[in-house]
Amino acid sequence: MRAYSLDLRQRIVEAYQRGEGSQAQLAQRFAVSDSFIEKLLHRLRTTGSIAPAAHSGRPRSVAPTEEPLLCALIEQDNDATDAEIAVRFHEDTGRTVSLRTINHMWRRLQITRKKDAQGQRAIAGGHRGRASGLFAGAAGTEGREPGLR
């Protein structure tokens, strides 16, 4: 859900400070919830600001500066599987990414996958999912390719 505009927040605060109604009346007048008015006024009292708080969240696995590299890897070999792209990404950056992250990047960048003559997406080793047993040996990575989590 998007944050309410600063203009609306300012109008609510000004109306409250002029005594134009209770919190509940202002909530109804401005078509917002009672709890929004309460939180807005509390924020004003504690921080002196009515601006919305920044949305917290987990940083992306692939930084925006690395997206062009990932695009290039995908465009170089559109037949490559997610696992193969993850391995190449690891070789180029030293960072590991999950297959799900690669799949999200396909979607977010609106890149479609090339299909074979039977209309199937390219798959490694004749099966979908994580390749197994290809790069065993490192502690905790038995059965995983480098670059995969």
C-alpha positions in Angstrom: 0.0 0.0 0.0 1.3 3.5 -0.9 1.9 6.1 1.8 -0.5 8.9 2.1 0.7 12.1 0.4 2.5 14.9 2.3 -0.3 17.3 1.2 -3.0 15.1 2.9 -0.9 14.6 6.0 -0.4 18.4 6.2 -4.1 19.1 5.8 -5.0 16.6 8.6 -2.4 18.1 11.0 -3.5 21.7 10.3 -7.2 20.7 10.8 -6.3 19.0 14.1 -4.3 22.0 15.3 -7.1 24.4 14.5 -9.5 22.2 16.5 -11.8 21.3 13.6 -12.7 18.0 15.2 -11.7 15.0 17.1 -9.3 12.4 15.7 -12.2 10.2 14.8 -14.1 13.1 13.1 -11.0 14.0 11.1 -10.4 10.4 10.1 -14.0 10.3 8.7 -13.6 13.7 7.0 -10.4 12.8 5.3 -11.4 9.2 4.6 -8.5 7.6 6.5 -8.4 5.3 9.5 -8.5 6.5 13.1 -5.2 4.7 13.7 -3.6 6.6 10.9 -4.5 9.9 12.5 -3.3 8.7 15.9 0.0 7.5 14.4 0.5 10.6 12.3 0.1 12.9 15.4 2.3 10.6 17.5 5.0 10.8 14.7 4.7 14.6 14.7 5.1 14.8 18.5 8.1 12.4 18.7 10.0 13.3 15.5 8.7 16.6 14.4 8.0 15.2 11.0 4.9 14.1 9.2 6.8 12.4 6.3 6.2 8.7 5.9 8.8 6.4 7.3 11.1 4.7 4.9 10.0 1.2 4.1 12.4 -1.3 5.5 13.2 -4.4 3.7 15.8 -6.8 2.7 18.3 -5.6 0.1 18.2 -7.2 -3.2 20.4 -10.2 -3.8 21.5 -8.7 -7.1 22.4 -5.0 -6.7 21.2 -2.6 -9.3 24.8 -2.1 -10.4 25.0 -5.8 -11.1 21.8 -6.0 -13.2 23.6 -5.1 -16.5 26.0 -8.0 -15.9 23.2 -10.4 -15.3 21.3 -9.1 -18.3 24.4 -9.7 -20.4 24.9 -13.2 -19.1 21.3 -14.0 -19.9 21.4 -12.5 -23.4 24.7 -14.2 -24.2 23.1 -17.6 -23.8 19.3 -17.5 -23.6 19.3 -21.3 -23.6 21.2 -21.4 -20.3 19.4 -22.8 -17.2 19.1 -20.8 -14.1 21.8 -22.9 -12.5 24.2 -22.2 -15.4 23.6 -18.5 -15.1 24.1 -18.6 -11.3 27.4 -20.3 -11.8 28.5 -17.7 -14.4 27.4 -14.9 -12.1 29.4 -16.4 -9.3 32.5 -16.7 -11.6 32.2 -13.1 -12.6 31.3 -11.5 -9.2 32.4 -14.0 -6.6 28.8 -13.8 -5.1 26.4 -16.6 -4.9 22.7 -16.3 -5.8 19.9 -18.7 -5.6 18.0 -20.2 -8.5 15.0 -18.3 -7.3 16.9 -15.0 -7.5 17.8 -15.7 -11.1 14.2 -16.6 -11.9 13.0 -13.4 -10.3 15.5 -11.4 -12.4 14.1 -13.0 -15.6 10.7 -11.8 -14.6 11.7 -8.4 -13.3 13.7 -7.6 -16.4 10.9 -9.0 -18.6 13.1 -11.3 -20.4 11.5 -14.4 -22.0 13.1 -17.7 -22.2 14.0 -19.4 -25.4 12.4 -22.8 -25.9 13.5 -25.8 -27.8 11.7 -27.3 -30.8 9.3 -29.2 -28.6 8.3 -26.0 -26.8 10.1 -26.9 -23.6 12.4 -24.5 -21.7 16.1 -25.5 -21.7 16.9 -27.8 -18.8 20.2 -29.2 -17.5 20.7 -32.9 -17.3 17.2 -33.7 -18.5 15.5 -32.6 -15.2 14.4 -29.3 -13.7 15.7 -27.9 -10.4 19.1 -27.9 -8.7 21.8 -29.9 -10.5 23.2 -32.5 -8.1 26.7 -33.9 -7.6 28.4 -31.7 -10.2 30.7 -29.7 -7.9 30.9 -31.7 -4.7 33.8 -31.3 -2.3 33.7 -27.9 -0.5 32.5 -28.1 3.1 28.7 -27.6 3.2 28.4 -27.6 -0.6 28.1 -31.3 -1.3 25.9 -31.7 -4.4 25.8 -28.0 -5.2 27.3 -26.1 -8.0 29.4 -23.1 -7.1 27.3 -19.9 -7.2 24.2 -21.6 -5.8 22.8 -21.3 -2.3 
